């Protein structure tokens, strides 16, 4: 199928799916989008009589999907015959592709929201550590779980979990003994 024929077919499928679906005009591939859902269309090189339709997970959501083989993982792509009408292809999309795609999209969005909340909390905790220590304390460039510094003394604080930090401090002996006595009194 020629590129323009495929574009025309995808445009017809969009009409059948409803007015909220539109063809992404800037895409190099053929994509239909509505809200936070995107469907990609391609013709597999080894199946010239088929059209592959794949639910896409944009904005980094694919990393939050379950692994293949995981019980929660569902297939988010289908193939349909190119002999079908746009109406029948839209029906296949609605019945075969969209239900599992919507579940996987919701799954990925939920996991991303939890991860974003975790990262926000971690950053907040480490900023509290920076404020408490002062000096040249800063988050480590390559590992956002670590705060380190050398002034006013050498230290490293690593975020482990919400509510737990691993702290290593290098102090002169007299100061170290005072800190240990203070910790013991807590």
C-alpha positions as CSV (number, residue, x, y, z in Angstrom):
1,X,0.0,0.0,0.0
2,X,1.3,3.4,-0.9
3,X,1.9,6.1,1.7
4,X,-0.9,8.3,0.5
5,X,-3.4,5.3,0.4
6,X,-2.4,4.5,4.0
7,X,-2.9,8.1,5.1
8,X,-6.4,8.2,3.4
9,X,-7.3,4.9,5.1
10,X,-6.2,6.2,8.5
11,X,-8.2,9.4,8.0
12,X,-11.3,7.3,7.2
13,X,-10.8,5.1,10.3
14,X,-10.5,8.3,12.4
15,X,-13.9,9.4,11.0
16,X,-15.4,6.1,12.0
17,X,-14.0,6.2,15.5
18,X,-15.5,9.6,16.1
19,X,-14.8,13.3,15.9
20,X,-12.5,13.3,19.0
21,X,-9.9,11.3,17.0
22,X,-7.5,13.1,14.7
23,X,-4.6,12.2,12.5
24,X,-1.3,13.8,13.7
25,X,-0.3,15.9,10.8
26,X,3.3,16.4,12.0
27,X,4.1,12.7,12.4
28,X,6.3,10.8,10.0
29,X,4.2,7.7,10.7
30,X,0.5,7.5,10.7
31,X,-1.0,8.2,14.2
32,X,-4.5,8.8,15.5
33,X,-4.7,10.7,18.7
34,X,-7.4,11.6,21.2
35,X,-6.8,12.8,24.7
36,X,-3.9,10.8,26.1
37,X,-4.3,7.9,23.7
38,X,-2.3,7.4,20.5
39,X,-2.7,4.7,17.9
40,X,0.1,4.0,15.4
41,X,-0.6,2.4,12.0
42,X,1.9,0.6,9.9
43,X,2.1,-2.1,7.3
44,X,4.3,-5.0,8.4
45,X,7.0,-5.7,5.8
46,X,6.3,-9.5,6.0
47,X,2.5,-9.2,5.9
48,X,1.6,-6.9,3.0
49,X,-2.1,-7.7,3.2
50,X,-2.3,-6.6,6.9
51,X,-2.4,-3.4,8.8
52,X,-0.8,-3.3,12.2
53,X,-2.4,-0.9,14.8
54,X,-0.5,-0.3,18.0
55,X,-1.5,1.6,21.1
56,X,1.4,3.9,21.9
57,X,2.6,5.0,25.3
58,X,4.0,8.5,24.9
59,X,5.6,10.8,27.5
60,X,7.8,8.0,29.0
61,X,4.9,5.9,30.0
62,X,6.2,2.7,28.4
63,X,8.8,2.3,31.2
64,X,5.9,1.9,33.6
65,X,4.2,-1.0,31.8
66,X,4.4,-4.5,33.2
67,X,6.9,-6.9,31.7
68,X,5.8,-9.3,29.0
69,X,4.8,-12.5,30.8
70,X,3.6,-10.6,33.8
71,X,0.0,-11.5,34.6
72,X,-0.9,-7.8,34.4
73,X,0.5,-7.4,30.9
74,X,-2.0,-7.2,28.0
75,X,-1.3,-7.0,24.3
76,X,-1.8,-3.5,23.0
77,X,-1.6,-4.1,19.3
78,X,-3.6,-5.9,16.6
79,X,-3.4,-6.6,12.9
80,X,-6.4,-6.4,10.6
81,X,-6.9,-7.3,7.0
82,X,-6.4,-4.4,4.5
83,X,-9.5,-5.8,2.7
84,X,-11.7,-4.6,5.5
85,X,-13.6,-1.4,5.3
86,X,-12.6,1.6,7.5
87,X,-15.9,1.0,9.5
88,X,-14.9,-2.7,10.2
89,X,-11.4,-1.7,11.1
90,X,-12.7,1.0,13.5
91,X,-15.0,-1.7,15.0
92,X,-11.9,-4.0,15.5
93,X,-10.1,-1.1,17.2
94,X,-13.0,-0.4,19.5
95,X,-13.6,-4.0,20.5
96,X,-10.2,-5.7,20.3
97,X,-7.6,-3.0,20.9
98,X,-9.0,-0.1,23.0
99,X,-10.2,-2.1,26.0
100,X,-6.7,-3.7,26.8
101,X,-4.9,-0.5,25.7
102,X,-7.0,1.7,28.0
103,X,-6.2,-0.7,30.9
104,X,-2.5,-0.7,30.2
105,X,-2.5,3.1,29.8
106,X,-4.3,3.5,33.2
107,X,-1.8,1.0,34.7
108,X,1.2,2.9,33.4
109,X,-0.3,6.3,34.4
110,X,-0.9,5.1,37.9
111,X,2.6,3.7,38.3
112,X,4.1,6.9,36.9
113,X,2.1,9.0,39.3
114,X,3.4,6.9,42.2
115,X,6.9,7.2,40.9
116,X,6.6,11.0,40.5
117,X,5.2,11.3,44.1
118,X,8.2,9.2,45.3
119,X,10.7,11.3,43.4
120,X,9.1,14.5,44.7
121,X,9.2,13.3,48.3
122,X,12.8,12.1,47.9
123,X,13.8,15.5,46.5
124,X,12.0,17.3,49.4
125,X,13.8,15.1,52.0
126,X,17.2,15.7,50.4
127,X,16.6,19.4,50.2
128,X,15.8,19.3,54.0
129,X,19.1,17.6,54.5
130,X,20.9,20.2,52.5
131,X,19.3,23.0,54.5
132,X,20.2,21.3,57.8
133,X,23.8,20.7,56.9
134,X,24.5,24.0,55.0
135,X,28.0,24.6,53.7
136,X,28.6,23.2,50.2
137,X,25.9,20.5,50.5
138,X,24.4,19.6,47.2
139,X,22.7,16.7,45.5
140,X,25.1,14.4,43.6
141,X,25.0,15.1,39.9
142,X,24.7,11.5,38.6
143,X,22.8,10.0,41.5
144,X,19.9,12.0,42.7
145,X,19.6,9.8,45.8
146,X,22.8,11.3,47.4
147,X,23.6,14.6,49.0
148,X,27.3,15.2,49.6
149,X,29.7,17.9,50.7
150,X,33.0,18.7,52.3
151,X,32.3,21.9,54.2
152,X,31.7,22.4,57.1
153,X,32.7,18.7,57.3
154,X,32.7,15.7,54.9
155,X,29.4,13.8,54.7
156,X,27.2,11.8,52.5
157,X,23.4,11.3,52.9
158,X,21.6,8.7,50.8
159,X,17.8,8.5,50.5
160,X,16.8,4.9,51.0
161,X,13.0,5.0,51.5
162,X,10.5,7.4,52.7
163,X,11.4,7.9,56.3
164,X,15.0,6.4,56.1
165,X,18.3,8.0,55.3
166,X,21.8,6.5,55.3
167,X,24.2,9.2,56.6
168,X,28.0,8.9,56.7
169,X,29.8,11.8,58.4
170,X,33.6,12.3,58.8
171,X,34.3,14.5,61.8
172,X,37.3,15.2,64.1
173,X,37.3,12.7,67.0
174,X,36.1,15.2,69.6
175,X,33.1,16.2,67.5
176,X,32.3,12.6,66.5
177,X,32.1,11.6,70.2
178,X,29.8,14.5,70.9
179,X,27.5,13.5,68.0
180,X,27.5,9.9,69.2
181,X,26.5,10.9,72.7
182,X,23.8,13.1,71.3
183,X,22.5,10.3,69.1
184,X,22.5,8.0,72.1
185,X,20.4,10.4,74.1
186,X,17.6,10.4,71.5
